Amino acid sequence: MLYWILKVILPPILRVVYRTRYVGQDHIPRTGAAIVAANHLSAMDWVFIPVGVRWRKVTHVAKAEYFDSWKTRWFFKGAGQIPIKRDGGDASAGALLAAREVLEDGKIFGIYPEGTRSPDGRLYRGKTGAARLALETGAPLIPAAVIGTDKVLPQGSKRPRLAPVTVEYGPAIDVERYRGWHDRHAACRALTDELMSRIAALSGQEYVPNLYAADVKVALAEGRPVPATTAAA
């Protein structure tokens, strides 16, 4: 119920306060499963992306810590978030399992292929989870881009600021071209690279295809130079 209340209340507020503009909403199917894969600039992204998906609910995974306290649990659960533990080797497997259940139920799942927020506004190499979901479930894979949310809530900031936001959804990628590949890993990697290129075209971000955002964050936190390359997924 909370989700749909927010769905009614938020659009006019976001339009007035953040001059939010949505482009390409017709690319979102009115029925059936779909995967909306977007760049990740801010903790506010999960607010703006679902609002633009008219008629439908978008489910994301959220850190399990948000569900530890009743003060935040009711909100994130009501807003359509699924708790997932991000530590441990089975974290990504758990997220994919939760996503598969959403898609098999004919709903929309939102995912950030970079796996974490961009540390500097650039778009980084995508992880292959979204591609695997699309190939395994047959759900349309829709690239999306948020622009300006890093100005609304920069990393490290707790108070939103005023800045215009644009959310653009692109045409679904034809994943059938990858289904016949004998090497499933190679197919997922190629599809992910196409997805990230599509997102970069929508967002206008500088695309760094050979680095993962998480590796850059670790290097910056430890005061090390950003690595020139990383191993493939």
Buried (B, 14 or more C-beta within 10 A) or exposed (E): EEBEEBBEEBBEEBBEBBEBBBBBEEBBBEEEBBBBBBBBBBBBBBBBBBBBBEEBBBBBBBBBEBBEEEEBBEBBBBBBBBBBEBEEEEBBEBBBEBBBEBBEEEBBBBBBBBBBBBBBBBBBBBBBBBBBBBBEBEBBBBBBBBBBBBBBBBBEEEEBEEBEBBBBBBEBBEBEEBEEBEEBEEBBBBBBBBBBBBBBBBBEBEBBEEBBBBBBBBBEEEEEEBEEEBEEB
